[in-house]
Amino acid sequence: MYTLLMVVHLIICFALILIVLLQAGKGANMGAAFGGSSQTVFGSSGAGTFLGKLTAGIAVLFMLTSLILTYTASHRSSSIVEKQPIPAAEQTVPAPVPDTAKQPQLPPAPAGK
């Protein structure tokens, strides 16, 4: 289920990108006034209203799939952290440090006989 939703979300992402790139910019009408061809592919209402409504619809689908994916990801119990066992800590006891203050001092050896 999660994988299917992820694939649908990716398809919606690419569709949203393409639809936004298909839309004409705000200065496109000025270019058409100087000999540019009129874009009547989407009928007499123009591309603005059709692509605007399509963009809004795809954006709503994108937000819904984003919210659903976030909800399902936060409630999934399978996690790499939960699956791996916690290793037992190897406790190494450091060697005792001899305390030189408590050991008796030997007299110095006689110098050269």
C-alpha positions, 0 to 999 in steps of 0.5 A: 500500500505504501509503495503504491501510494509513493508511486502515485505521488511521484506521478503526480509530482511529475504531472504538476511540474509539466503542467506548470511548465506548460502554462504561459507566463504573464508577459506572453500576451505582449509577445503575441501582439507582435506577430506571435501565433495565438494559442487556441489549442484549448478552445476559445477560453484559452489555456489560462482557465483550463491549465489553471483548473488542472494545476489546482486539481493536481496541486490538491492531489499532491497535498493529499498524497503528501499528507497520507504518506506522512501519516502512514510513514509516522505510523509504520512499525518497521524501522531499521533501528527497531529491527537491529538487536542492541549489542551487549556492551563489552565492559573492560575493567582497566588494570589496577594502577599500583599506588606508589605512595603505599609501597615501602621505599627501599633504601638506595643501593650503595654506590660503586664498591 
